[in-house]
Amino acid sequence: MSPTRKSARTQNSVPWFWPLELANAVALEEFKDFTRGLETFAEATRMENDLVPKFATPNQVTLELHTLRLRAFGRLDAGCVPTLIDAPYAGHTSAIADFADGQSLVQTLLANGLSHVHVTDWKSATLAMKDYDIDHYLAELNVVVDDLGGRVNLVGLCQGGWMSAMYAARYPHRVRSLVLAGAPIDTDAGQGPIRAMAHELKMADFEELVRLGGGLMRGRFMLAAWKNMHPGEQYFRKYLDLYEHIDDPVFVAHREAFEAWYENPLDLPGRWYLQAVKELFKENRFARGEFVGLGKSLNLKDVTCPVTLLAGADDDITTAEQVFNAAGLLGTPPEHIVSTLVPGGHIGLFMGRRTLDEHWSGIGRWIASLGA
């Protein structure tokens, strides 16, 4: 890691005041174990500066494009339509789709009837990519589908969900089934903080962030904003939890895996980011049938394949209404649309043990039952 990048990440890293706050919280008499405090601080610092996210399951990179690496999991089965997980490209790495053993969407799908699973491993944008727009990403997703035989079961997570829906509307014959999990399709729906921010801030505010990023929307800017949505958790509670469990290797390993993912944000192309803010979140063009993708106005009525919609009851990133309103916009017959509300928040939709066991396992079997 370069000194510049490490310094930038540290700006949004372990707050200097947390040992003092920790001392107040657990009472001074319980903070006298100075060695334990030093171990906790050292581990927290390592988590937020020295770790890198990893995919939990063995895989092979089968395709490398400007915007992504295509990762293959399981065994190739020529008789089945492959399943493609379109991971979120919203500031964090695609490893959330294969977070850890026992908390992996990839593993869950492979264990429930799908032998051939791929993941879009999105790359952090470079300055050479600052003018890439949504069309660039749709075009490279189309290359991926070509490489997989021309037809896929498409599983879109969060931002990967609206892009998957766009792809299905643009190329409906190429999508055998569509799963949209935590995907903001109707961005005017609900009362979530992302919707409020999109409408309350001016485009000039977002443009200034891109200018400060040299033409990119820097991941560290987004990370700071996410942390400030839950300051009590991000600047105090998680450090107290670590202090209390510093001698528990299972807890520490799990926290390391999460922080490796969370504290390593991706940069986004400035043009892509501003287009998404303006056309999708401010103007809701995709839900209105007014978004132009790869030269064509995209209409969700053109999507007629079987669809599963999955939303979190406590999701404050993508509200359930933003996901479920898609049911009335799709061309898929109602009897072939499954809408499921699950307990928990946004990230838990993709890697929560309960959601994987109780809901994604059934989704895997549903996809497999559709055949070729």
N, C-alpha and C positions, 0 to 999 in steps of 0.2 A: 504493500500500500504506500502510495506516495505521501510525503509529509503534508502536502497541501490538502489531499483528500482526508487524511486522518484528522487534521486540524478542523476541517469543515464538519466532519461527523461529530467530533468532540463537542462542538458548540451546542449540539442538541443531545448531549450525552449525560453522564452522571452529574446531577446538579451538585454544586460545591457545598450546599447547605444541608444535604440530606443526613450526614452523620449527627449533626446537632438536633435535627428534628427527630431522628430515630432515638436519640438519647432521651428526649422528652417523652416519646411515645411509650417506651418500654420501662421508663423510670431509671433514674441514675444508678440505683443499686444493681439493676440488671444489666447495665452497660459497662460494668467494671471489667468485664472480660475483654481486655483490649485486644488480645490476639484474635478472638472471634470477630470483633469489629473490623480488624485489618483484613482478615480473610474474606469477609463479606465485601468490603470495598474493592479488594483486588479482583475478586470474581466478577463483581458488577462491572468494573472497568474493562476486564477482559471480554465479557459478553458483548459490550457495546462498542468495542474497538477492534478486536482481534479475530472474531469468528466470521465465517462465511456460510451462507445457506447451502444445503446439500439436498439432493433427492435421496429418499430413504431406500428405494428399491433399485436393484441392478437394472440398467437400461443401456440402450445404444443410440447414439446420435446418428440418424439416418439421412438427414438433410440439413444443410446450413445455408441460410439466406441472410440478406442484409438485416432483417428485423428479428429473426428467430432461429433457434435450433429446434429441430423436430426430434423428440425423444420417443423411442419405441420401448414398450414394456410387454412382457408375456411372449407368446409364440405366434408366429405368422400362420394364419389359417386361411388358405385361399378360398374356402367355402363360405366365409363370413364377411359381412360388411364391417370394416374396422371402426372403432370408436375413437373419436378425437376429442380430447379435453382442451377447450380453448380457455387457457388460464387467464386470470386477470392481468391486464396491462395498465395498472393504475398507480404505480409507484413502488410495488414490491415484486419480488421474483416469483416465478411460476412454481417454485418448490412447494408452495402451499398445497398444491394438488397431490403431493407425495411427501407429506410433512414428516412423518415418523412411523416406525413399525406400530401397527395398531391404530394409527391415526392418519391413514392414507386413503384418499379417494381412489387412487390407482389400484391399490391392493384390494379395496372393497369391490371394485368393478371386476377385477380379475378373478376374485373368489366367488362371483355370482353370475357366472355364465358367459363372461366376455374374455376371450382368449387373446385379443389383439387390441391393445390400448396405446394411444399416442398422446403426447402432451406438447403444446406449443410453449417452448421455453423462450420467452421474449427477452431480447437483449436491451441493455441500457442504451439510450440514444447517445450518439456522439455528435460533435459539432457539425460533422458532415451530414447528419441526418436531421438537422434542425428544421428544414423545410418539408420534411415528410408529412403528408396529410393522411386522413383516414383511408383514402383510396390506396395508398401504398400498402397499408396493412391488409386491406381486403384482397388486393392483388396477390400478395404473398401467401395469404391463407388459401387462395385459389390454387396456387402452385402446390401447396401441401396436399390439398384434396386430390389434385391430379396425380401426385406421387403415390397417393394411397389407393389409386384405382378409379377415382372419379366419383365415388359415392361413400358417404360416411354417416355414422351416428354422431351428432354434434352435441357436445356437452359444454355449455357456456357458463362460466363463473363470473359474476359481477360484471366488470367491463367486458370481459370475454363473452358475456351473455348478450349484451346489445350488439357486439360485433358479429356473434354467431347468428343472431336474428337477422341482421342486415344481410349476411351471406346467404341465409336461407331464403330471404325475400328476393335476392338478386339471382340466385341459382337454385330454385326450389327442387329441381330434378336431381340435384347432387346431395341432398340431405334426406336420409332415410328416416331419422327421428331427431327431435330437438329437445334438449333439456336446458331450461333457463333457471339458474339458481342465484338468488340475490342480484338479479339483473335489472337495472333501471330502464324499463321500456317506456312507460308513460311517466316522464320525469316531472310533470305538473301535479302528479297525484301525491297524496299524503302530506305530512307536515314535518319531514325530516330536516336535519340541519344542513345537509348538502343542498337540498332544494332551496332553503332559505338563503344560504350563502350565494347560490347562483343568481338569485333574483335581487338580493339586496346590494351586492357589490356591482360596480360598474365594469364594463369591459376594460376600461383604462386601468383598473386595479390589477386585473389578470395580465394584461399586456405589460405592466410594469414589472411583475414578477418574472416574466419571460425575458424582458430586457435585462434585468439584474442577473439572469442566468445565462446571458450571452447568446440568447436565441433558443435556449432549452428551458423547460420547466424542471428545475433541479429537484431531485428526490429529497434533499435535505430540507427544502422549503416545505414540501408536503409533509414530511415526517414531523416537523415542528408543529404544523397545523393539527395533525392527527393527535399528537400528544396533548395539545391544549384543549382538545375536545373532552379529555378525561384527565385533567391535571392531577387530581388526588391520587389516581392509580399510577400514572406515569412518573410522577415526581416524588412519590412518597410510599404508597402502599406496596408496590412491587419490591422495593428495597427492604421494607420491613419483613415481607414474606421471605425474601432471600436470607435475611439475617436469622430468622426463626428456623429455617430449614437448611442452613449451610452445611450441616453434617449429614444430610440425606442425599446420597448420590443419585437416586432416582429423580428426586425433585430437581436437583441441580442440572442433571442431564436434560430433562424436559425443558427447563427454563433456558438452557443454552441453545437448544434447537429453536425455540421460539424467538429468542433475542437475535440469533444469527439471521433469521428471516426478517424480523421486524426492523432491526437497526441497519440493514443494508438496502436502502431504497434505490430504485432505478430512476434515471433521468428520462424525461419524455421529450419528443420533438415539440418545440414551441408552437409550430403551426398546427400540429395534431391536437395539442392541448387546447389551444384557443378555439379551434373549430368545434371540438367537443363541447366546450363551455357555451359557446354562442349558439350553435345550431341544434345541439341536443338538450342541454340543460336550461338555457334561457328561452329558446324558441320552440323546443319540443318537436322539431321537424319530423323526426323518425316516426313517432306515434301518429302524427298528422298525415303521414304519407307524402311529405314534402322534401325529405332528405334525398339528395342525389348521390348515389354510390356507383362508381365505375360507369358513369355516363347515363344512368337510368334512375328515375324517381322510384324509390323503394316503397312498396306497399305491403304491409304485413298480411293483407288478404291473399297475397300470392303464396304464403306459407300454408300448405295443406297437409303436411305430414303429422303423425302423432306427436304430441307435445306434453312434456311434464314441466310444471311451474313449481318452484320451491322457494319459500320465503321464511325468514326468521321472525318470530313474534316480537323479539326485542331488538331487531336490526335497526340501528340508528344511522346506517350508511345508505342502505336501500330499503325503503319502507315496503311493507307487504303490498300496499296498493300499487306501487310502481311496478311490481312484478305481476300481480294477479290481473291488473287491468288489461294486460296483453291478451287475455282470453277473449275479450270482446273485439279485439282488433285483428286477430288471426283469421285466416281462411279455413283453418282446421275445424272440422265438425265438432261441436261441443262434447259429444260422446268419446272423442279421441283426445280430449284435453284433461289432464289430471292436475289439480291445484292442491298443494299441500303446505300447510303452515306448521312449522316445527318450533319447539322451544329454543330460546337462545338468540344470540346476536349474529353479526355478519360473518366473522371469521369462522365461528363454529359451524356454519353451514357447510364449509368445505373440509373441515378436519376435526370436528367434534366427535368423540367416540360414540355418543348416543345417537347422533344424527346419522353417522355412517352405518351403525348397526341396524337402526330401526327404519331408516328411510332410503339411504343410498343403496343398501343391499337389494331392496325391492326394485329400485330404479334399474339396477344392473340386470336383474331377472326380467324386468319389463322390456328393456332394450333387446336382450337376447331372445325373447319370445317373438319378436317381430321378424326374426329370420333375415334372409337376404332380400 
